[in-house]
Amino acid sequence: MKIVISPAKSLNYEKELPTDEYSYPAFIEDAEKLNKILRKKKPKALSELMSISDNLAQLNWERNQEFEIPFTLENARQAVYTFSGDVYQGLDAYTLSEEKIKSLQRTLRILSGQYGILKPLDLMQPYRLEMGTSLKIGRKKNLYEFWGERLTNALNNEMQENELLVNLASNEYYSVLQPKKIKATIVTPIFKDWKNDKLKIISFFAKKARGSMVRYILDSSAKTLEDIKCFNLDDYEFSQEHTLKENEPVFVR
């Protein structure tokens, strides 16, 4: 089984690390290529490109200038302990045992506009480059064209025929993959909440639930779709009634 999730905008380079184990990004040369394009852009251009404030543009201009290879524990940090958004709060990687961290490293893949795909312990330097950013790279008109085929191939090279690929990424990031070319069986859990007598996806809760689902799969050693349907964290429960497609199980609370 492999799991894909999105990165997070919020980063933490301060919290004490639970391990000094690390790995190296598979597409570091491509990340460097993207950085060379970004570091030429002034803060104003970054602000317009990414629709961010002047302060954020200045911060990310500085990050782009400071990008340096090779990555080490002195100038970079493991991805799963760097991203700190809602998904990563649900995952709570800091409380994983050493054995579970190894399992996470084998199972989880983080899709990234800058790095393409990251294993949890891959070192990364701070960046901001969302997959939906309209950045032209040579003849590729955007990041979807730049990354799509190579990320799909990277996942296929790691997976066996009909193995499960659990999609817990947002649409923005999952759209970089080419599902028809993926040899795995793709499962996309959906999390919904009752609000004002209506069942709907509430972004904040859904993001945290995706992280909780990653944690559940690890802790329960889930391997099948039926195992995934047993997910019951954060008061969510599988609902056959609201599940319209077999491989898109809906969890309700």
Buried (B, 14 or more C-beta within 10 A) or exposed (E): BBBBBBBBEEBBEEEEEBEEEBBEBBBBEBBEBBBEBBEEBEBEEBBEBBEBEEEBBBBBBEBBEEBEEEBEEEEBBBBBBBBBBBBBBBBEBEEBEEEBBBBBBEBBBBBBBBBBBBBBBBBBBBBBBBBBBEBEBEEEEBBBBBBBEBBBEBBBEBBEEEEBBBBBBBEBBBBBBBEEEBEBBBBBBBBBBEEEEEEEEEEEBBBBBBBBBBBBBBEEEBEEBEBBBEBEBBEBEBBEEEBEEEBEBBBBB
